[in-house]
Amino acid sequence: QVQLVESGGGSVQAGESLRLSCTAYGATTNRYCMGWFRQAPGKEREGVARIHTNTGRTYYADFVKGRFTISQDNTENTLYLQMDSLKPEDTAVYYCAAKEIIGSICPPLGRMNMYTYWGQGTQVTVSS
């Protein structure tokens, strides 16, 4: 059983930056797909970015390309999301999720039901 614990959320002004962290406890391999997802009030949860922890291959949703960077520290079993140039529309609860995987291809961000483990979420609020 993998437990994911997020941290790093907060309230910032538009244009500022935040870095989210997600530490995985109980991980038994280094072959996971891990992703960041978010849910704004009144909206459906959506995928933000994902990474294959073994290949390092990343993928971003169009609305964060060039502003957000997903990365990992395998020695600490920690996933990061560096968020720059934040906009008010980035306001949401951000969740990290993981799925143990055998191959080299991660489920699409739109297939959230394929991610097995989820964190509790961390609030990000961006004011204009």
QUINORUR-V395435 format. One record per pair of residues at least 24 apart in sequence whose ideal C-beta (glycine too) atoms are under 10 Angstrom apart, sorted by the first residue. I is the first residue (numbers start at 0). GAP is how many residues later the second one is. Records with the same first field share a line. If there is no record, write none. Layout:
# QUINORUR-V395435
I->GAP ; GAP
This chain:
# QUINORUR-V395435
0->24 ; 25 ; 26 ; 27 ; 115 ; 116
1->24 ; 25 ; 26 ; 30 ; 75 ; 96 ; 97 ; 98 ; 114 ; 115 ; 116
2->24 ; 95 ; 114 ; 115 ; 116 ; 117
3->30 ; 73 ; 75 ; 91 ; 92 ; 93 ; 94 ; 113 ; 114 ; 115 ; 116 ; 117
4->73 ; 91 ; 114 ; 115 ; 117
5->30 ; 73 ; 75 ; 87 ; 88 ; 89 ; 90 ; 112 ; 113 ; 114 ; 115 ; 116 ; 117
6->71 ; 112 ; 115
7->72 ; 73 ; 74 ; 75 ; 86 ; 114 ; 116
8->83 ; 84 ; 85 ; 112 ; 113 ; 114 ; 115 ; 116
9->112 ; 113 ; 114 ; 115 ; 116
10->80 ; 112 ; 113 ; 114 ; 115 ; 116
11->71 ; 74 ; 78 ; 79 ; 112 ; 113 ; 114 ; 115
12->73 ; 75 ; 113 ; 114 ; 115
13->71 ; 72 ; 73 ; 74 ; 75 ; 76 ; 112 ; 113 ; 114
14->69 ; 70 ; 71 ; 72 ; 111 ; 113
15->67 ; 68 ; 69 ; 70 ; 110 ; 111
16->50 ; 51 ; 65 ; 66 ; 67 ; 68 ; 69
17->50 ; 63 ; 64 ; 65 ; 66 ; 68 ; 72 ; 76 ; 104 ; 106 ; 107 ; 108
18->50 ; 52 ; 61 ; 62 ; 63 ; 64 ; 65
19->28 ; 48 ; 50 ; 59 ; 60 ; 61 ; 62 ; 63 ; 74 ; 75 ; 76 ; 99 ; 102 ; 104
20->52 ; 55 ; 57 ; 58 ; 59 ; 60 ; 75 ; 101
21->50 ; 55 ; 56 ; 57 ; 58 ; 59 ; 72 ; 73 ; 74 ; 75 ; 76 ; 97 ; 100
22->50 ; 53 ; 54 ; 55 ; 56 ; 73 ; 96
23->29 ; 48 ; 52 ; 53 ; 54 ; 55 ; 72 ; 74 ; 93 ; 95
24->52
25->51 ; 91
26->26 ; 47 ; 50 ; 71 ; 73 ; 90
27->72
28->24 ; 25 ; 71 ; 72 ; 73
29->24 ; 42 ; 44 ; 47
30->24 ; 68 ; 69 ; 70 ; 71 ; 72 ; 73
31->40 ; 45 ; 47 ; 65 ; 66 ; 67 ; 68 ; 69 ; 74 ; 83 ; 84 ; 85
32->24 ; 26 ; 64 ; 65 ; 66 ; 67 ; 68 ; 70 ; 71 ; 72 ; 73 ; 74 ; 81 ; 82 ; 83
33->36 ; 38 ; 43 ; 44 ; 45 ; 62 ; 63 ; 64 ; 65 ; 67 ; 72 ; 81 ; 83
34->24 ; 35 ; 44 ; 46 ; 60 ; 61 ; 62 ; 63 ; 64 ; 71 ; 72 ; 73 ; 74 ; 77 ; 80
35->24 ; 25 ; 28 ; 32 ; 34 ; 43 ; 44 ; 45 ; 47 ; 58 ; 59 ; 60 ; 61 ; 73 ; 83
36->24 ; 55 ; 56 ; 57 ; 58 ; 59 ; 60 ; 72 ; 75 ; 78 ; 81 ; 82 ; 84
37->26 ; 43 ; 52 ; 53 ; 54 ; 55 ; 56 ; 57 ; 83 ; 84 ; 86
38->53 ; 54 ; 55 ; 56 ; 82
39->49 ; 50 ; 51 ; 52 ; 53 ; 84
40->50 ; 51 ; 52
42->49
43->68
44->47 ; 48 ; 50 ; 52 ; 67 ; 76
45->46 ; 63 ; 64 ; 66
46->50 ; 60 ; 61 ; 62 ; 63 ; 64 ; 65 ; 68
47->33 ; 35 ; 42 ; 44 ; 46 ; 47 ; 48 ; 61
48->30 ; 32 ; 34 ; 60
49->29 ; 47 ; 48 ; 49 ; 56 ; 57 ; 58 ; 59 ; 65
50->28 ; 29 ; 30 ; 55
51->49 ; 51 ; 52 ; 53 ; 54
52->24 ; 26 ; 45 ; 47 ; 48 ; 53
53->47 ; 49 ; 50
54->48 ; 49 ; 50 ; 51
56->47 ; 48 ; 49
57->48
58->47 ; 49 ; 50
59->49
60->48 ; 49
62->24 ; 26 ; 27
63->26
69->26
78->40
80->41 ; 43
82->41 ; 43
85->38 ; 39 ; 40 ; 41
86->39 ; 41
87->37 ; 38 ; 39 ; 40
88->37 ; 39
89->34 ; 35 ; 36
90->32 ; 33 ; 34 ; 35 ; 36
91->29 ; 30 ; 31 ; 32 ; 33 ; 34
92->27 ; 28 ; 29 ; 30 ; 31 ; 32
93->25 ; 27 ; 28 ; 29 ; 30
94->24 ; 25 ; 26 ; 27
95->24 ; 25 ; 26
